[in-house]
Amino acid sequence: MRLLSWNIQYGKGGADGHIDLKRIARVIRSRELPDVMGLQEISRWDPNTDSGVDQLEQLRELFPEYQAFYGAALERSGGVDGKLREFGNLILSKLAPSQVRHLALTYPADAKASSMPRMLSEVTVETEVGWVRFATTHLEFFSPRQRAAQATRIQELHLEASAQMRQPPLDRPETAFSLVPQSPSMIVCGDFNFLPESAAYRLLTEAVKAPDHALVDAWQRWQPDTPHPPTCGLHDVKQWPDGPHCRDFFFITNDLVDTVQKIEVNTETAASDHQPVWLELG
């Protein structure tokens, strides 16, 4: 199973600043296509980004072989033609999901920082390694307090879903209360806006409440003696003056660790200010 995570910055190039979703698509299609991909920073109807176009519709047209599951973290007035402007995450999947969830993340007040709401999108899909919950997210950039709370909330949501698997509710077939395939196995990817040595990273990976259901860093398990390759700051030196670093990750449950075949970062492309991260399981 091939997976991709990429903060595409609504198609804005990391070197030239031009917005070009077709360029994003060319980069993705330059190699074997993923079964599922998680994309962050998708804009819809916002006049301040890409002239207010519907990027969800554009990406659907660019990837017709995929089902699209979009979760808006931000829905506010001020969009073109009286619409709400939206900003969020997108899962594109070749695998038909048994369930799709779009979950708001914690948003504690923080008067010391700019911020925006954040969310997590999740699909449950059947793969060659079994049923898996694939999720993508984009955590808060400016507020460390909110970012830490959001990392904790992702772990709580994971533990909650695992408990639902162990203790499923009563089934009512052919109604809204019918049961669908679920899984304690999880893959969560995205732009976490934290570094590997940060407190928020530890909050997400230290499963004190349920060690058997810990989320682990796929790169660290696959290459424990090799530092994370940079996923940001390679090409856009204006936006990232501190230079190359890693803030984009794949986290997986312990039961999936032995299925990791490869994880790599495309450091060459400048189609976004972030780099695409590929994970292969099998």
C-alpha positions as CSV (number, residue, x, y, z in Angstrom):
1,M,0.0,0.0,0.0
2,R,1.4,3.4,-1.0
3,L,0.5,6.5,0.9
4,L,1.3,10.2,0.4
5,S,1.1,13.2,2.7
6,W,1.7,16.7,1.4
7,N,0.9,20.2,2.6
8,I,0.4,21.7,-0.9
9,Q,-0.1,25.3,0.4
10,Y,-3.1,25.7,-1.9
11,G,-0.7,25.1,-4.9
12,K,1.6,28.0,-4.1
13,G,5.1,27.3,-5.2
14,G,7.8,27.3,-2.6
15,A,10.3,29.1,-4.9
16,D,8.3,31.2,-7.4
17,G,5.1,31.8,-5.4
18,H,2.9,30.9,-8.3
19,I,-0.4,29.0,-7.6
20,D,-0.6,26.0,-9.8
21,L,-2.5,22.9,-8.8
22,K,-1.6,21.2,-12.1
23,R,2.0,21.4,-11.1
24,I,1.1,19.7,-7.8
25,A,-0.7,16.9,-9.8
26,R,2.4,16.5,-12.1
27,V,4.6,15.9,-9.2
28,I,2.3,13.3,-7.7
29,R,1.8,11.6,-11.1
30,S,5.6,11.5,-11.7
31,R,5.8,8.2,-9.9
32,E,3.5,5.3,-9.1
33,L,0.3,6.8,-7.7
34,P,-0.6,6.3,-4.0
35,D,-3.6,4.3,-2.9
36,V,-4.5,7.0,-0.5
37,M,-3.2,10.5,-0.1
38,G,-3.7,13.2,2.6
39,L,-3.3,16.8,1.3
40,Q,-3.4,19.9,3.6
41,E,-4.2,23.5,2.9
42,I,-7.0,23.2,0.3
43,S,-8.7,26.5,-0.3
44,R,-12.3,27.1,-1.5
45,W,-13.9,30.3,-2.6
46,D,-11.4,32.5,-0.7
47,P,-10.6,35.7,-2.7
48,N,-7.3,35.9,-0.8
49,T,-6.0,32.5,-2.1
50,D,-6.1,31.5,-5.8
51,S,-8.7,34.2,-6.7
52,G,-11.5,32.4,-4.9
53,V,-11.7,29.3,-7.0
54,D,-13.0,25.9,-5.7
55,Q,-9.8,23.9,-5.3
56,L,-11.7,20.8,-4.2
57,E,-13.4,20.7,-7.6
58,Q,-10.1,21.3,-9.4
59,L,-8.4,18.5,-7.5
60,R,-11.3,16.2,-8.3
61,E,-10.8,16.9,-12.0
62,L,-7.1,16.4,-11.7
63,F,-7.5,13.0,-10.0
64,P,-10.7,11.5,-11.4
65,E,-9.7,8.0,-10.4
66,Y,-9.9,8.9,-6.7
67,Q,-12.8,9.5,-4.3
68,A,-12.5,12.9,-2.5
69,F,-13.2,13.4,1.1
70,Y,-12.8,17.1,2.1
71,G,-12.9,18.4,5.7
72,A,-13.1,22.2,6.2
73,A,-11.3,23.4,9.3
74,L,-12.3,27.0,8.5
75,E,-15.7,28.1,7.2
76,R,-16.2,31.8,7.4
77,S,-17.9,34.7,5.6
78,G,-16.2,36.6,2.9
79,G,-16.0,34.1,0.1
80,V,-16.7,34.9,-3.5
81,D,-20.3,35.2,-4.7
82,G,-21.6,35.2,-1.2
83,K,-20.2,31.8,-0.4
84,L,-18.4,30.9,2.8
85,R,-14.6,30.8,2.3
86,E,-13.2,27.4,3.3
87,F,-9.7,26.1,4.2
88,G,-9.0,22.5,5.1
89,N,-7.7,19.0,4.4
90,L,-8.4,16.5,1.7
91,I,-8.2,12.7,1.5
92,L,-8.1,11.3,-2.0
93,S,-8.6,7.5,-2.0
94,K,-8.7,4.7,-4.5
95,L,-10.0,2.4,-1.8
96,A,-13.7,2.6,-0.9
97,P,-14.1,3.5,2.8
98,S,-16.5,1.9,5.2
99,Q,-16.6,5.1,7.2
100,V,-15.6,8.8,6.8
101,R,-15.2,11.2,9.7
102,H,-14.3,14.8,9.9
103,L,-13.4,15.7,13.5
104,A,-12.8,19.2,15.0
105,L,-9.7,19.4,17.1
106,T,-9.3,21.2,20.4
107,Y,-9.2,25.0,20.1
108,P,-8.4,26.4,23.6
109,A,-8.3,30.2,23.9
110,D,-4.9,31.8,23.5
111,A,-4.8,35.6,23.4
112,K,-1.0,35.6,22.8
113,A,-1.1,34.1,19.4
114,S,-2.9,34.2,16.0
115,S,-4.7,31.0,15.3
116,M,-7.4,29.3,13.3
117,P,-9.6,26.1,14.0
118,R,-8.0,22.8,13.1
119,M,-9.5,19.4,12.3
120,L,-8.7,15.8,11.4
121,S,-10.2,13.9,8.5
122,E,-10.3,10.1,8.6
123,V,-11.3,7.2,6.3
124,T,-11.5,3.6,7.3
125,V,-10.4,1.4,4.4
126,E,-9.6,-2.2,3.7
127,T,-6.0,-2.7,2.6
128,E,-3.5,-5.5,2.0
129,V,-2.5,-5.1,5.7
130,G,-6.1,-5.2,6.9
131,W,-8.6,-2.6,7.9
132,V,-6.9,0.7,8.7
133,R,-8.0,4.2,9.7
134,F,-6.1,6.7,7.5
135,A,-6.2,10.3,8.8
136,T,-4.7,13.6,7.8
137,T,-4.4,16.8,9.8
138,H,-2.7,20.2,10.0
139,L,-2.0,21.5,13.5
140,E,-1.8,25.0,14.7
141,F,1.2,27.0,13.6
142,F,1.3,30.1,15.9
143,S,0.0,28.8,19.3
144,P,2.2,26.2,21.1
145,R,-0.6,25.8,23.6
146,Q,-3.2,24.9,21.0
147,R,-0.8,22.7,19.1
148,A,-0.1,20.6,22.2
149,A,-3.8,20.3,23.0
150,Q,-4.5,19.2,19.4
151,A,-1.7,16.5,19.6
152,T,-3.3,15.2,22.8
153,R,-6.7,15.3,21.2
154,I,-5.6,13.1,18.3
155,Q,-4.3,10.5,20.7
156,E,-7.6,10.7,22.6
157,L,-9.6,10.2,19.4
158,H,-7.4,7.2,18.5
159,L,-7.9,5.6,21.9
160,E,-11.7,6.3,21.6
161,A,-11.9,4.6,18.2
162,S,-9.9,1.6,19.5
163,A,-12.3,1.2,22.4
164,Q,-15.2,1.3,20.0
165,M,-13.6,-1.6,18.2
166,R,-13.2,-3.6,21.4
167,Q,-16.6,-2.7,22.7
168,P,-18.9,-2.1,19.7
169,P,-22.3,-0.6,20.2
170,L,-25.4,-2.7,19.5
171,D,-26.0,-3.3,15.8
172,R,-29.2,-2.1,14.1
173,P,-28.8,-3.3,10.5
174,E,-30.0,-1.2,7.6
175,T,-30.4,1.9,9.8
176,A,-28.1,4.8,10.7
177,F,-27.2,2.7,13.8
178,S,-25.8,-0.2,11.7
179,L,-22.2,-1.3,12.3
180,V,-19.5,-0.9,9.7
181,P,-16.0,-2.3,9.6
182,Q,-13.7,-0.4,12.0
183,S,-10.1,-0.9,13.1
184,P,-7.7,-0.1,16.0
185,S,-5.0,0.3,13.4
186,M,-4.3,3.9,12.5
187,I,-2.1,6.0,10.2
188,V,-2.2,9.7,10.7
189,C,-0.2,12.0,8.5
190,G,0.1,15.7,7.8
191,D,1.8,19.0,8.7
192,F,2.0,18.9,12.5
193,N,3.9,22.1,12.9
194,F,6.2,20.6,15.5
195,L,9.8,19.3,15.4
196,P,10.8,15.8,16.4
197,E,12.4,17.0,19.6
198,S,9.3,19.1,20.7
199,A,6.9,18.6,23.6
200,A,3.9,18.3,21.2
201,Y,5.7,15.4,19.4
202,R,6.1,13.6,22.7
203,L,2.5,14.2,23.6
204,L,1.3,12.5,20.5
205,T,3.7,9.5,20.7
206,E,3.8,8.8,24.4
207,A,0.7,6.7,24.9
208,V,0.7,6.6,28.7
209,K,-3.0,5.6,29.0
210,A,-2.8,2.7,26.5
211,P,0.8,1.6,25.5
212,D,-0.5,-1.1,23.3
213,H,-2.2,1.5,21.1
214,A,0.7,3.9,20.9
215,L,1.2,6.1,17.8
216,V,4.8,5.8,16.6
217,D,6.9,7.8,14.2
218,A,7.2,5.7,11.0
219,W,10.5,7.3,10.0
220,Q,12.0,6.8,13.4
221,R,11.0,3.1,13.4
222,W,12.2,2.5,9.8
223,Q,15.5,4.5,10.1
224,P,16.2,4.8,13.9
225,D,19.8,6.0,13.4
226,T,19.0,8.5,10.6
227,P,17.7,12.0,11.3
228,H,14.4,13.0,9.7
229,P,14.9,14.4,6.2
230,P,13.7,18.0,5.9
231,T,10.1,18.4,4.8
232,C,10.0,22.2,4.9
233,G,12.3,25.2,4.5
234,L,14.2,23.8,1.5
235,H,13.0,26.1,-1.3
236,D,11.0,28.9,0.4
237,V,13.8,30.7,2.3
238,K,11.6,33.8,2.7
239,Q,8.8,32.1,4.6
240,W,11.2,29.8,6.4
241,P,14.4,31.8,7.2
242,D,15.6,29.1,9.7
243,G,16.2,26.8,6.8
244,P,15.4,23.1,6.2
245,H,13.7,21.1,9.0
246,C,11.1,18.4,9.5
247,R,7.5,19.2,10.5
248,D,5.6,16.7,8.4
249,F,5.2,13.1,9.6
250,F,3.5,9.7,9.3
251,F,2.5,8.3,12.7
252,I,1.3,4.6,12.8
253,T,0.1,2.2,15.4
254,N,2.5,-0.5,16.7
255,D,0.8,-3.3,14.8
256,L,1.8,-1.6,11.5
257,V,5.5,-1.1,12.3
258,D,6.6,-4.4,10.8
259,T,4.7,-3.6,7.6
260,V,6.7,-0.5,6.8
261,Q,8.6,-1.1,3.5
262,K,9.8,2.4,2.8
263,I,9.3,6.0,3.8
264,E,10.9,8.8,1.8
265,V,10.7,12.6,1.2
266,N,10.8,14.2,-2.2
267,T,13.3,17.0,-1.4
268,E,13.6,18.1,-5.1
269,T,10.2,19.6,-5.9
270,A,9.5,23.3,-5.2
271,A,5.8,23.0,-6.0
272,S,5.0,23.9,-2.4
273,D,6.8,25.2,0.6
274,H,6.5,21.7,2.0
275,Q,7.8,18.5,0.6
276,P,5.7,15.4,-0.2
277,V,6.2,12.4,2.1
278,W,5.7,8.9,0.8
279,L,5.0,5.8,3.0
280,E,4.9,2.2,1.6
281,L,3.4,-0.6,3.7
282,G,3.1,-4.3,2.8
